[in-house]
C-alpha cells in the first residue's frame, strides 16, 4: 500500500474522482484532508485547463488536497492516468493531515504526489492557487480526457 496526495481533478467532487472509486483500477481509501508542508505553485495550465503542481518548492502556496491510501494496482493505474513519467512525475512529498477519517490528525505523512518539473517557462508566471476546484472563480473550465478529441 502507498499513500498519494491529490490536489486537482481526482479530489472528491471533482471531474476525475470516479477513477479512484473504480475497483477495476485497484483499491483507494480516503485518509483525510491534507496540506503540503512546503509552498508549491498550483496553476491551471495548458490547452485543457489542467491543474498542475509545478515542482518548484518554496514558491506559491501551501496546497490543500486529499490523502489516499492505494494498492499497487491503483498506483500503476494512476501512473498511466497521469502520464507518468512524461507529463507528470511521481515524487515523494510531505503533507500535514488536517482532518482524517479515523486516523491521526495534524500528523505529518510522506506520500506520493504527481507534479511536473517539465513545463513551458510561462507556466511559472501563472496565478497560483492554494486549493483547486474545477468550478472555482478562476473561470477556467477543465476539459476531461474524453472531450479532447
HELIX and SHEET records of a PDB file:
HELIX    1   1 UNK A   18  UNK A   21  1                                   4    
HELIX    2   2 UNK A   23  UNK A   25  5                                   3    
HELIX    3   3 UNK A   72  UNK A   81  1                                  10    
HELIX    4   4 UNK A  121  UNK A  125  5                                   5    
HELIX    5   5 UNK A  145  UNK A  147  5                                   3    
SHEET    1   A 6 UNK A  50  UNK A  54  0                                        
SHEET    2   A 6 UNK A  28  UNK A  45 -1                                        
SHEET    3   A 6 UNK A  61  UNK A  70 -1                                        
SHEET    4   A 6 UNK A   2  UNK A   6 -1                                        
SHEET    5   A 6 UNK A 108  UNK A 115  1                                        
SHEET    6   A 6 UNK A  89  UNK A 100 -1                                        
END                                                                             
